[in-house]
Amino acid sequence: MNHDGVAEVLAGNRESKTLQAGAGALVMFRGRNAMHRVPPVVGDITRMLVVLAYNSTPGIALSESARMTFYGRL
């Protein structure tokens, strides 16, 4: 986690990198460890979001908040 670097970007003291991706692009990254944002969805086409997640430690489960986000129920 780069808390100091994120603080510098938010304060305007460091430039962020921009990825130019066209319609239909597949982008994979560690969202938890990468400062990111996406433009708003406009038009009639739904934006598809796929989350690939795993835990290497047995017995780890998603939080209630994450389960509601991913599955819409507990």
C-alpha positions as a LaTeX table, in Angstrom:
\begin{tabular}{lrrr}
\hline
Residue & $x$ (\AA) & $y$ (\AA) & $z$ (\AA) \\
\hline
Met1 & 0.00 & 0.00 & 0.00 \\
Asn2 & 1.40 & 3.36 & $-1.01$ \\
His3 & $-0.46$ & 5.72 & 1.31 \\
Asp4 & 2.14 & 8.49 & 0.94 \\
Gly5 & 2.03 & 8.31 & $-2.87$ \\
Val6 & $-1.78$ & 8.40 & $-2.90$ \\
Ala7 & $-1.74$ & 11.41 & $-0.59$ \\
Glu8 & 0.66 & 13.18 & $-2.98$ \\
Val9 & $-1.63$ & 12.53 & $-5.96$ \\
Leu10 & $-4.70$ & 13.72 & $-4.07$ \\
Ala11 & $-2.85$ & 16.86 & $-2.95$ \\
Gly12 & $-1.81$ & 17.59 & $-6.54$ \\
Asn13 & 1.89 & 17.10 & $-5.80$ \\
Arg14 & 2.33 & 14.06 & $-8.06$ \\
Glu15 & 0.99 & 13.26 & $-11.51$ \\
Ser16 & $-1.09$ & 10.13 & $-11.93$ \\
Lys17 & $-0.75$ & 7.83 & $-14.93$ \\
Thr18 & $-3.61$ & 7.59 & $-17.41$ \\
Leu19 & $-4.51$ & 4.45 & $-19.32$ \\
Gln20 & $-6.16$ & 5.01 & $-22.68$ \\
Ala21 & $-8.55$ & 2.09 & $-23.22$ \\
Gly22 & $-11.15$ & 1.99 & $-25.95$ \\
Ala23 & $-14.63$ & 0.49 & $-25.91$ \\
Gly24 & $-14.54$ & $-3.23$ & $-25.23$ \\
Ala25 & $-11.09$ & $-3.13$ & $-23.63$ \\
Leu26 & $-10.16$ & $-5.68$ & $-20.97$ \\
Val27 & $-8.10$ & $-4.17$ & $-18.16$ \\
Met28 & $-6.74$ & $-6.29$ & $-15.33$ \\
Phe29 & $-5.08$ & $-4.86$ & $-12.24$ \\
Arg30 & $-5.00$ & $-5.20$ & $-8.48$ \\
Gly31 & $-7.76$ & $-2.73$ & $-7.71$ \\
Arg32 & $-7.20$ & $-2.92$ & $-3.99$ \\
Asn33 & $-3.59$ & $-1.83$ & $-4.53$ \\
Ala34 & $-4.12$ & 0.59 & $-7.40$ \\
Met35 & $-5.61$ & 4.06 & $-7.22$ \\
His36 & $-8.20$ & 4.05 & $-9.99$ \\
Arg37 & $-11.40$ & 5.54 & $-11.31$ \\
Val38 & $-13.56$ & 5.08 & $-14.38$ \\
Pro39 & $-15.74$ & 7.50 & $-16.34$ \\
Pro40 & $-19.49$ & 7.44 & $-15.76$ \\
Val41 & $-21.59$ & 5.04 & $-17.80$ \\
Val42 & $-23.42$ & 6.91 & $-20.56$ \\
Gly43 & $-25.71$ & 5.63 & $-23.29$ \\
Asp44 & $-27.71$ & 2.43 & $-23.52$ \\
Ile45 & $-24.90$ & $-0.14$ & $-23.18$ \\
Thr46 & $-24.36$ & $-1.63$ & $-19.72$ \\
Arg47 & $-20.80$ & $-1.65$ & $-18.39$ \\
Met48 & $-19.77$ & $-5.17$ & $-17.44$ \\
Leu49 & $-17.69$ & $-5.59$ & $-14.29$ \\
Val50 & $-16.00$ & $-8.86$ & $-13.42$ \\
Val51 & $-14.18$ & $-9.35$ & $-10.15$ \\
Leu52 & $-11.68$ & $-12.18$ & $-9.87$ \\
Ala53 & $-10.83$ & $-12.81$ & $-6.25$ \\
Tyr54 & $-9.24$ & $-15.54$ & $-4.19$ \\
Asn55 & $-7.75$ & $-16.12$ & $-0.75$ \\
Ser56 & $-4.78$ & $-18.37$ & $-0.19$ \\
Thr57 & $-5.67$ & $-18.73$ & 3.50 \\
Pro58 & $-8.44$ & $-21.24$ & 4.31 \\
Gly59 & $-11.50$ & $-19.94$ & 6.15 \\
Ile60 & $-11.38$ & $-16.36$ & 4.82 \\
Ala61 & $-14.79$ & $-15.04$ & 3.75 \\
Leu62 & $-16.09$ & $-11.85$ & 2.18 \\
Ser63 & $-17.44$ & $-9.19$ & 4.53 \\
Glu64 & $-21.20$ & $-8.58$ & 4.61 \\
Ser65 & $-20.66$ & $-5.37$ & 2.66 \\
Ala66 & $-18.69$ & $-7.20$ & $-0.05$ \\
Arg67 & $-21.30$ & $-9.96$ & $-0.26$ \\
Met68 & $-24.05$ & $-7.38$ & $-0.77$ \\
Thr69 & $-21.96$ & $-5.69$ & $-3.47$ \\
Phe70 & $-21.14$ & $-8.89$ & $-5.35$ \\
Tyr71 & $-24.24$ & $-11.02$ & $-4.78$ \\
Gly72 & $-26.95$ & $-8.57$ & $-3.76$ \\
Arg73 & $-27.83$ & $-10.64$ & $-0.70$ \\
Leu74 & $-26.31$ & $-12.12$ & 2.45 \\
\hline
\end{tabular}
